Amino acid sequence: MAELELKEVVKIYPFVDPKKYLFSRKKAKKALEEQQKKPYLSNEGVIAVQKFNLAVQSGDFVVLYGPSGCGKSTVLRMIAGLTDVTAGELTIDGEDMEGVMPEDRDVAMVFQEYSLYPHFTVAENIAFPLKNVHLPREEVDRKVDLMLRLLELTGVRNAKPDTLSGGEKQRTAIGRALIRRPKILLMDEPFSNLDAPLRMKLRVMIKKVHQEIGTTFVYVTHDMFEAMSLATRLVLMKDGMIVQQGTPKDLYRKPRNLTAGLMTGSPEMNVFRDALLLRDEKGCLVRLYGKEFPCPGLLPDNRCGEVILGVRPVHMELVLGPGDTSADSIPCKVLLRESVGTEVHFTLSTALPETDDCEIRVVVRAENAPADLIPGREVQVRPKMEEALLFDSVTENRIG
């Protein structure tokens, strides 16, 4: 186990050198054009990671989550020593890692691809990192047996990689990384090539392994459900920067800004940008589509005016059926109905005069979803304002 800290870390990748494309100017031009599309550039090149500050406690399971190209894998590679840090400080157990070679950092990494030795059995692949440590044969066998049991690979210990399933191959790769008990285990989207049921099974197994051995994990994914279910600390990233970090529960309930709110939860949060915050003798209320909804609780200041209202699909309530009317609900039309196990997901379109059409997503329990609520039918919805989020219309930071 180890403590990891990154202070004001920056990574800049130099612009493409045209000399590398000596025989193909078109390729050089295309490569440069691709770099110019990146959101942040400097005179030195493309800024992949900027002002990155992260402190990981010993035994934490930290998940870096964000869209492709946001710098997650770059951070992982800098921790492993595979990529140099352009600026800032990266320390492990208080020791500065500048100039320290990857093999001297006591860090292991599991990649998206399995990279197993095809001529070795599962047990031999897992034991390979111990070959040069000169441990007694009995101790090596004991460590391998323990890892095989933890990862449920006992039944295939003598199998070669080409006879294994994708999940068995990835578990073998994880076992090979963990066998020497590294201070930090880095995992770069290890389950992205696997089907959904297998990914769920492996997530449970990884959490069990983490609890058993207590190694510090830093895990990269672009799958929101995977990030929320695995992390003890979740780090939201966008454009090479940290949007917000904390426990999954805190990020879901109290996103710092609209970006963080949209990055957590599935389906994505409903966003109403034309909401108006008002006050009367009874307190706060939000006007939306000409309807007024009481806003429970006091806000920290006396602000009024335009705000952005965010409501998670599970906090949108189906109120009335076709043909009914209500002063505090929004008339809509069903665009799409999706049955997802114990839930039904609705995509609705607002049907109010003199307003732009806006899609609203609603999630309800399957037993509470009217059977006749199919595409084309009318329905009314109401936001549960005690669960709603308010954001500043200019800065998009959360209010309250």
C-alpha positions, 0 to 999 in steps of 0.5 A: 500500500502507498500514498500517491500525490500529484501537485499542479501536474501538467503534461504537454505533448509536442506538436507533430514533427513533419520530418517524421512524415518525410515521404508523406506531406499529406499525413503530416498535414492531417496529423497537425490538423488533428492536433489543432482540434484539441481544446487546449494548445500552447507554444510547446504543443498539445496540453493533455493534462493541466493543473492536476491535483490529486492526493490518494490515501493508502488503500484507496480505490480511486477511479478516473472517469471522463470522456475519451481524450480527457487525459485519464490514461495520460495521468495513469502513464505518468504515475507508472513512469511510462510518460514524463511529467512536463511540470509539477510534482508526482510523489509516492510515499513522499518520494519525488518520482522525477527520474525514477524508472518504471521498474523502480516505482513498485507500481503494476499496470493492467492494460485494456489488452491482456498481453499474456505469454501464449506459451505459458499456462495461467499459473506460469503467467501469474508466477512470471513476475516472481522469477527474478526475485529468487523466492523459494519454490514453495513460497511462489506456489503458495502465492500463485495458489492464493491468487488463483483462488482470489480470482477464481482461476483454480479450474484453469491453472494449467490452461494456455491463454488461447483456450481461455475466455476474455474474462479469464484472460483479463483475470490472469493479467490482473493476477500477474500484476498483483502477485508481487503485491505492488504499492499501487495497481493501475488499471486502464479500462481493463474490462472494456473489451468484455460483454456486460454480464461478465463486466459486472461479475469482474467488478464484484471480483475486483472489489473483493480482491481490493478488500482482501489485499488492500493495495492502492488502486487507480482505475480508469474508465469511461463507463459511468456505472463502472466508475460509480460502483467501484470507486471509494473516491471518484475523480471527474475529468474533462479537457485534462482537468479535474471537474470534481472529486469525492465519493460517488454519493457526494458527486451525485447528490451535490455536483459542484457545477452543471458539467459534474451533474451531467457526468453522474447518473444515467440516464443523463440529468434533465436540464432546463435553461429557461427556468426563473427563480422567484421569491414570495412570502412563502419562500422560493419557487421556480417558474418553468414553462409558465408553471410555478413549482415551490422550491423547499429550503432556503437558498444562501442568498436572496438571488432571483432571476434566471437559473438552470434547473437540473432534475434527474430522470428518477426525480421526474414524476408522472402525474396525470394521464391523457386528457387531464390537466393540472396547474403544477405539471407539464403536459408532454407527449411520449416519444419513446418507451424503453423497458429496462428490467425493473425500470421503464425509461420514457423520453417525452416531448413538451407540448406547451404552446409558444415554447421550443420542444424540449426532451424530458427523460423520466425513469419509473418503476416498472410496476408504476408505469401505465401499460397504455403509456406508449409513443404518441400518447399524452401525459403530464409530469412534475419535477420533485423540487426537493431533489432538484438542483439549481445552477447559475445561468452564467457560471453554471455553478450549483446554487445552494 
